[in-house]
Amino acid sequence: MEIAVQLNVLVPNAPSSLAKVGDTLRAANVNILAISCTEGNPITIIHIVVDDPETAKIVLKPFGKVTTTDVLSLLIKNKPGGIASIGRAIAGANINIRYIYSTTTGKEARVYVAVEGDVKKALEGLKPWKNTFIV
């Protein structure tokens, strides 16, 4: 349970945009830990969590505007109700979830949560729930 830096890259909604971003990160030896894409027309937003955000910001600048967002990074038990527990815990801190994405590997899931307002307050709101759903 931690705060991660997510990069937000605005790219044209066109064939090869994702490939170009991926190739650029690969060439800089930056590994993608998580990725989500929000479709838009004519611009798409790619949300990326990487192992080296500072290098990624530099090498992705030629694509245009690159911003960062602090997001919650949670390793949770991969079982029914895990996402609902995150929603209840963050709602209990009176914080709204803007968007969420995740991936699973066996008995665990890595979940990234962007919230409105103070991400540190959201992290604090999750602490009482830690033994319930967080690995």
N, C-alpha and C positions, 0 to 999 in steps of 0.2 A: 504494500500500500504506500504509494508515493506520488509525487507530482512529476510529470514528464513534460518536456518541451515538444509541442507539435508544430511542425512547419505547415503553413498554408500557402500553396503555390497556385497562382492564377494562370491557367493555360487556355489556349483556344480549344473549343470543343470540336476537335478534328482528329482524323486518323493520325496516328503516330505520336500524339502529344505525350501519352503515358510512357511510351517506349523511349522517347527522348529524355524525359525526366529520369527514368530508370537507368538508361545508358550513362547519363551525366553523373549520377550518384555512383554507379559501378566504377566509372573511370577515376573517380576521386576516392575510391575504396571506402565509401560510406554505405553501411548496411541498413536496409529498411527493416524496422522491427514491426511496424504496423502501417497500414495504408487504407484510406477510405477516399472515395471520390464522390462529390456532389455534382450531379449533372446540371448544367446550365446552358443557355444559348445566348450569345456565342461563346461565353467563357465558362469553364469548368473549374471548380476548386478541388485540388488534391490536398488532402490532409495526410501528413506523413510524420511518423515518429521514427527517428533514426538513431544510430549509435554515436554520431558526431554532428550535432545540430549546427555548430559554428561553421564547420567546413561546408556542410550542406547549404547553409544560407549563402555562402560566398559563391559556390559553383552553380547554384540555381538562379542567381541574379539575372543572367541573360534572358531568362524566361519572362521576366517582368517582376511584378510586385510579389515579394515573399514576406509574409508576416509570421509571427509566432503566437501561440496560445498555450498557456499552461493548462494541462489536462490531468485528471486523476488517472493513475495507472494501477489497476488492481489485479492481483492474481487470485482468482476465486475457485471454489469447488465447482466442477462442471456437473451440476445436477439440477433438476427442476426447481425453480424458485430463486435461483441465484440472482438473476437480473431484477426480479421483483424486490428482493432484499435490498439491492443497491438503490432502487427507486424509493423504497420506504425510508431508508436511512437518510438519503439526501433530502427527501421531502420533510423528514423530521427536523432537519436543520433549516427548514423554510427556504430552500434553494431549489431553483428550477434547473432541470437538465436541458441543455440546448441540443445535444446530440450524443450518441453513444455508438461505439463499434467494438467488435471483439473477435477473437479467434479461439479455438479450442484445440487442446492436445491431450487426448486421453481423459484423465480425471481432473484436469485443470483447464481454466479459461483465462486468457489475458483480456481485460476489459479496459477501454479508454473512454473517459467521460468528460465532456466539455460542459461546464456549468455557467449559468449566469451569475455574475458577482464574484465573490471571493472564493477561489479554489481552496485556499487554506482552511476556510470555515467549513467547506464541504468535506475536506479530509478529516477535520476534527469530528464532524457529524457522523463519520463512518466508524470511528474508533470503538464506540460501545458495541457495534455489531461485529467486530473483528472475528470473534470466535464462532459466530454463526455461519458465515459464508466465505470468509477470506482464508486463503491458505497461509 
